[in-house]
């Protein structure tokens, strides 16, 4: 490359502003979703008029259908239950569950006992989904339906975060159970006594058995289960009590007879849950097996749930559905307000479940206090419930930067908001930072620092998980507990110390998170990788709260090929990587000579099957992950392709590396801030002659062609066309300059030659006229 071309690439390399063009195919994978549908939704949701959708939902709420008559003539409580049960499957342990993906439409979730008859709610909403098409995902529609229903019934609402992207199947819910995968990775020997990482105490339920632990009406023990299961999805005591009482302000339970709801969708997809009580609908509905409502006004928001709970004494009895539920004791039963019958002109007693009564029997004494507060102060309940409901329905959406729509409230604590990034002009000169890092690396005269920086960047970025969009290096929470104290982060503190002089040299415009990622990038380049574009603008968290529960779990017994297989699959799912990407990233040198090449794969495949064989990167016995790559057909195929093509290995390695480093740079539901169109700040910089601040990704190098197609061939083709066009222009300019220089040189030589020739001719003519030329040359003109 010429010096000019190198300078140009160096300026492009350390860019500050987002790239021009569409999202490349190596953008973070959205599991279980069609690339076409994802792209269509990301574009269409920007045009969605949420107020019109809400108006349509409100119209549906009070139009009772004979196919599924509305309780009290209002589908509002049904929609609240739909949104709650769609969202309530979320669990902190691995970020699975939640409304994002709209997976309640698929097994296993659609056939859970707790989701009985929710297929009817989705059918009621189908005309709205059909009307708005790609702009309105099922995930958004179910949550918005529940939120709008609360608002329509007089309840408090904090806001609505649009941006849920529908999955094409229920694959991402398989580990929620019941399934073979759930039994393999998260077994529950006794269903009803399930522990974390499972989210519920009972597989197939959202939280706890409302009848009591293992169906026993024991309020004190039920309170322990309530606290445990709600904590598994990140709810504190106040949020737990507000959600239970606020949710039970609406609607009723259904248990008209002991016969049950009938076959589930898994058992009978054509006619799921027909109901075995009379007509199976209306007053004959069977859902949970309990019968009754909690409030005398089940379609109006109030704190009556808490008032009834604290004002009356309750006793257990068997309801018409054959399950234990609670009624007021005889001495106060006559004065307990009654609720209207859902489908008749009559009144029926209100009731409670064991899980409700448990709030009066909390061994810790905390639930009782909250119940009293909410019973006496409607405003406090309004505030607690609106915030808890938003958290319940939004927790799986990740940072607030992924939300779309004008109803999005300010970032909430559960979203772990970061400070806003500075404008591009205020960022550090990443080219100078890179030079400082390279100087530090080369001055160390050892390669350990190279490994250390790459490991630091990897451990910082690889906390990201696609299930709930948490983690990643943005925020640099690896500096704090608990992340810095994880077992696999031993030595991270020393690596951070080596970067402190660089950080001190750039006090303004350089965050720790940008520095960590850039240091890892420089380490990869110094080890032999091609130069990479850098996208700055990350900011730093003030503590490590956002890292809680992000430590990757150890699946199965470590050290075995089975465990390695589980870890490899887990890594792929968590980071949204392809098979090719997860295999190639394993080839980073871990010990010995730090040289990034395909030698790992060549040595791995050259090994014999003898037990004494050594690791391709050290003198230690081969680990189980190496054995997995060498023996598992799909991983072996990738290893063989790279063992024979070192150039492709380098290109694909850095592409996969960049993908992981930028996974958490959100710009809406699907887009990434590193790959969006140039901002106005960048345009201003360009007019000021600071063209080097235009992001390198706008001139994507050829090695950033996709490792494999994850977001569709059309994306890949557009990026390749952009790059090829720019390459052709550059080559054309280079050829033109070369031709111009050559032409000038030729002209100069010709002119010099012609000048000497003319002088010689004139001299000869002069001599001939004077008769000074030899006789043999006279008359020839000297030519």
HELIX and SHEET records of a PDB file:
HELIX    1   1 UNK A    3  UNK A   13  1                                  11    
HELIX    2   2 UNK A   35  UNK A   44  1                                  10    
HELIX    3   3 UNK A   45  UNK A   47  5                                   3    
HELIX    4   4 UNK A   50  UNK A   61  1                                  12    
HELIX    5   5 UNK A   71  UNK A   73  5                                   3    
HELIX    6   6 UNK A   76  UNK A   87  1                                  12    
HELIX    7   7 UNK A  103  UNK A  105  5                                   3    
HELIX    8   8 UNK A  109  UNK A  111  5                                   3    
HELIX    9   9 UNK A  113  UNK A  115  5                                   3    
HELIX   10  10 UNK A  118  UNK A  132  1                                  15    
HELIX   11  11 UNK A  133  UNK A  135  5                                   3    
HELIX   12  12 UNK A  138  UNK A  152  1                                  15    
HELIX   13  13 UNK A  171  UNK A  176  5                                   6    
HELIX   14  14 UNK A  180  UNK A  185  1                                   6    
HELIX   15  15 UNK A  213  UNK A  215  5                                   3    
HELIX   16  16 UNK A  219  UNK A  231  1                                  13    
HELIX   17  17 UNK A  237  UNK A  247  1                                  11    
HELIX   18  18 UNK A  269  UNK A  271  5                                   3    
HELIX   19  19 UNK A  282  UNK A  284  5                                   3    
HELIX   20  20 UNK A  304  UNK A  311  1                                   8    
HELIX   21  21 UNK A  330  UNK A  333  1                                   4    
HELIX   22  22 UNK A  354  UNK A  357  1                                   4    
HELIX   23  23 UNK A  358  UNK A  360  5                                   3    
HELIX   24  24 UNK A  366  UNK A  376  1                                  11    
HELIX   25  25 UNK A  378  UNK A  394  1                                  17    
HELIX   26  26 UNK A  395  UNK A  397  5                                   3    
HELIX   27  27 UNK A  400  UNK A  402  5                                   3    
HELIX   28  28 UNK A  413  UNK A  415  5                                   3    
HELIX   29  29 UNK A  424  UNK A  426  5                                   3    
HELIX   30  30 UNK A  430  UNK A  443  1                                  14    
HELIX   31  31 UNK A  448  UNK A  461  1                                  14    
HELIX   32  32 UNK A  477  UNK A  479  5                                   3    
HELIX   33  33 UNK A  483  UNK A  485  5                                   3    
HELIX   34  34 UNK A  487  UNK A  489  5                                   3    
HELIX   35  35 UNK A  492  UNK A  505  1                                  14    
HELIX   36  36 UNK A  512  UNK A  526  1                                  15    
HELIX   37  37 UNK A  545  UNK A  547  5                                   3    
HELIX   38  38 UNK A  561  UNK A  575  1                                  15    
HELIX   39  39 UNK A  579  UNK A  585  1                                   7    
HELIX   40  40 UNK A  599  UNK A  606  1                                   8    
HELIX   41  41 UNK A  624  UNK A  631  1                                   8    
HELIX   42  42 UNK A  633  UNK A  643  1                                  11    
HELIX   43  43 UNK A  646  UNK A  661  1                                  16    
HELIX   44  44 UNK A  673  UNK A  675  5                                   3    
HELIX   45  45 UNK A  680  UNK A  687  1                                   8    
HELIX   46  46 UNK A  691  UNK A  693  5                                   3    
HELIX   47  47 UNK A  696  UNK A  699  5                                   4    
HELIX   48  48 UNK A  702  UNK A  704  5                                   3    
HELIX   49  49 UNK A  713  UNK A  769  1                                  57    
HELIX   50  50 UNK A  775  UNK A  777  5                                   3    
SHEET    1   A 2 UNK A 252  UNK A 253  0                                        
SHEET    2   A 2 UNK A 292  UNK A 293 -1                                        
SHEET    1   B 2 UNK A 314  UNK A 318  0                                        
SHEET    2   B 2 UNK A 324  UNK A 328 -1                                        
SHEET    1   C 2 UNK A 338  UNK A 340  0                                        
SHEET    2   C 2 UNK A 347  UNK A 349 -1                                        
SHEET    1   D 2 UNK A 666  UNK A 667  0                                        
SHEET    2   D 2 UNK A 671  UNK A 672 -1                                        
END                                                                             
